[in-house]
Amino acid sequence: MSGQAQAAAYRYWSFWERDGSAWAYATQGPSTARPTDGAVQGFRFAVSRDSADAVQPRGAADFASICGDTAARGGEKRVALVIDFGTAADAPEGETPPAARTACARVPDDATTAEALASVAKPLRYDTNALLCAIGGYPGKGCGEAVGSDAGSASDGRTDAPGSSAGGAAEEESGPSVGLFVGAGLVAVLGAAAVWRARRRRG
C-alpha cells in the first residue's frame, strides 16, 4: 500500500512564486498568500507526484511586460499572473488545454493571490473541500484525481523546488494530501466573496 501511495501521481493546479529570475514552489496556499505590488506569481496544470516533481509555469514571467501598461493606484497593488494550462499529455481525456496566458490583476492592497486570480481568470471551480479544480473553466471536470504510478508530464519545466511546509505523502484512499495541494488547493469560495466586498468598499 505505502509503495503504491508514494508512486501515485495526481493531476492538479500547482501554485508558484517568482523569486528573482526563477520560479519557487509556493510554501503557502493562494488563499493566504498576500503578494506585494510588483509580485509575479504563476499557476501550472500538470501531473506530478509532489512539490519536488512539480512542473513550473512556462514562458516569460516579467512584471514589466505583464503589468507595464497598468498604472499604479493608491490603495491598490498590481500582481502579474502567469497561467499555464499545461500540455496535451497532462490534459484529462477529451480535453484540450488552452494556450498559456498572462494577466495583470489590480486589486486592493490587502488582497490575497486567490482574490487576484478571481479578478482575472474566471470561471474558477472548486470541489466540496474548497480545493481549486479549474482556472478559466479548465479543466471542465475532475479535481486532483490520481492518474496512476506510470503517469507524469513529459513536458519541460520540472524543478527541484522545495516541498511545501505542509508536506506529507499522498494517501492512496483519500487522494492527494493537503501538502500536495498547499500551492493551489487551499482556495476557498470565500476568495470571490472577498473581492466582491472589496469592490463594494471602493464603490
N, C-alpha and C positions, 0 to 999 in steps of 0.2 A: 504494500500500500504506500509506504513512505517513498519508495523509489519512483513509483508512478506519479505521486504528487509532485515530487521535485522536478520531474521531467515534463509535467504538463505546461502547455503554453496557452495564452489567452489573447483574445482579440479585443483591444480596448484603446481608448484615447489616453495618451500619456501627456504630462504637463512639464514644460521646460522653462528655464530662466536663462537669459543671456548673461554670461559672465565674461566681459571683455569681448574677445573675438570668438568665443566658444560657447556651446550650449552646456548647461549643467542640469541634471535631472532635479526637479524641484523637491525640496525637503518638506514642503507642506502643501496642502491642497489649495486650489484656486479660491475656495470659499473663505479661506483665512488669510491668504497672501494679499498684502496691500502694497502694490508697486508704487514707486515714486514717479514723478513726471520724468519722462525720458527713458523709462524702462522698456525693454524688449522681452517679450515672452512668447512661448510657442506651444502648440498642441500638435501631436502626431498620432495618427491612427495606424496601428500596426499589430502584428502578432509578436508577442515576446513572453518570456518566462518570468522575468523580474526586472528591476531597475538596471541591473548591470547588463542585461541583454536587450534593453530597450533601444529603439531606433529614434534618432534625432530628427527634428524637422529639417527639411531640405530647403535649399535656395538662400538668397540673400536675406540677411536679418540686420539691417542697418536702420537705426531710428530716423536718421535724416531722410532716407529715401522713402520710408513709410509714413512718417508724420511731418515731413518738412513743409507741407502745404497747410498744415493745421496749426493755426495760431494759438499761442498760449492765452489763457484767461485766468483772471483771479478766482480763486476758489475751486479751480478745476485742474486736472492733470491729463497728460496725454500718454497713452500706453500703446506701443507698437505691438501688434499681434501677428504672428505667423501661424497660419492654419494649414497643415499638410494632411490631406485626406488619404495619403498612403498610395500603395501600388495595387495593381490588379491581383497580384499574388496574395495580398493580405485582405482583399475585399471579401465580404460574405458572398456566398453563392448567389448568382443572379444580379449582383450589384456592380456598378462601375464607379470608381472613385472620381469625384470632381477634381479639377486642377487645383493645385495648391494656390493659396491666395494670402494676401496680407491686408490688414486693416488698421486704421488709427482710431482708437477709442478715446474720446474726450469725455471724461467722467468726473464726478466730484472728487475732491482731494482725499476723502476717506473711503473711496470705493475699493472693493476687492477685485481681484482678477476675474472672478466669476461674474461680477456686475459689468466689468469692461467687456467680457466676451458676449454677454447677453445683449449688450448695446449694439453689437456689430455683426453677430453671426446667428441670428435666429433663422429657423426654429431650433431650439435646443430640446433634447429629450432626456428624461431621467427615468430610472426604474423605481420600484416601490421603496428601495433603500436609499433613494436620493443619489444614486450613482449616475454620473454623466454618461449617457449612452450615445448621443448623437449631437453633432455640431452642424449647423446649416442643413439639418434634415438628413445627414449621412452618418451612419448607415440607416436605412429605413426600418430595420428590425435588428433584434439581438442586442445584447449588452454584456460584454465581458465574458462571452462563452468560451469554454475550453475547446481547443481545436486539435488536441492530440499531441503526443510526445514527439512526433516527427514533423510537426508544423512549425513554420517560422518564416520570417521575411527574408527573401533573397536580395532585397534592395540594399543600397548603400546606406551609410549613416549610423551603423551600430556604434555603440560607445561603451566605455568603461566607467561611465559616470557612477558616482557612489550611490548606494542604495538609499531608500527613504528612511527617515528616522523611525517610522513605524515598523519597518522590516517585517520579517516573518515569511515562511514558505507558504505557497498556495495549498489550500486544503482540498483534497480530492472531492469530498462530498459537498462542500459548501461553495465551491468555485473559487475565484481569485481572492486572496487575502486582502484585508484592508490596506496592508503595506503596499501591495502591488498597485493599488489604485490611489495612493495618497497624492500622487501627482495630478490626477484628473478626476477621480471618482467622488471626492467628498464635496460635490457642488450641490447644494440644496435648491429646491424651487424658490426658497426664500430670497435667493440672489436676484431673481427677476422682480420680486416684490420690493426689494430694497432700491432697485433702480427706479421703480415707479414712485416710491416715496421721495427719493432724492429729487426727481423731476418736479414733484408736487411742491417741495420746499422752494426750489428755484422759481417756480411759477407763482 
